[in-house]
């Protein structure tokens, strides 16, 4: 079975600091993540100056300001990202980042990112999705804030651009997301509707939901990642700290091991145990050769010899071929 690809979503939790970004990379590597992912943008290219913050951003930062001003403070330069990518290569973890506009996408592609991650905010952004599709890279598309029709429109746009390798991530855009808003069964709907690999981008507290998503067939898990949930910034509070992230990965790997191949057959350990645990047909009383076998002189007990209890209907009504003492295993 192929292992679930686990992304530590560092996002903007570097707080605009290159040094903190590198610390996030190392912590993600030590926690066992396959990839650490950031967000790359030029603020002037992605947002107008008048857009207000989302309610959760105000609640998490305690500061009321425009989204433009907030994002500008969190923006890392392209040179910063070159340094982050080089550091990821040095420590041995995949680097990725979500580009929020074409210029930043081209920059990230010049760094050799392994796939293009598209945030939920680009659902329905037809010109940009077509542009992404033209880049001939694997694509991972988050689907928060969308209907099935919105997802279809976006998948069609990616394919119009030329994308052939698309993975969909179910997502509920809420920070943190209440458990009763997760709707993991939507993963099944996405898989059935588009016949594409499906994963899950998580914003819940704890590790139960992403672990359950793997049991439901998620091939990718993305979860927000921070060094300290109490740091200043819009996303820290809905993020997972390194030790909990490590526990999540351990739980996911246990689930993967437990999923198996789907064939219902006894394991090697079960075959050994069954030899002394499964019931077998034995004599209930002394039985003489030629005596008819049935409920009056047969019973089933644990035994290390003889016919399994499942042979009962075959044995009953036949004649004993020899004498049997009580508890002696019956033979055909």
Secondary structure, DSSP 8 states (H G I E B T S, - for coil): ----EEEEEEETTTTT-HHHHHHHHHHHHHHT-SEEEEEE--HHHH--TT-B--HHHHHHH----BHHHHHHHH---HHHHHHHHHHHHHHT-EEEEEESSHHHHHHHHHHT-SSEEE-GGGTT-HHHHHHHHTT---EEEE-TT--HHHHHHHHHHHHHHT---EEEEEE---SS--GGG--TTHHHHHHHHH--EEEEEE-SSSSHHHHHHHHTT-SEEEEEB-S-TTSSSSSGGGSB-HHHHHHHHHHHHHHHHHH--S-----HHHHHHHHHHSEEEEESS-B-TT-B-STTTEEEEE-SSS-BGGGHHHHTTSB-SS-B-TT-B---
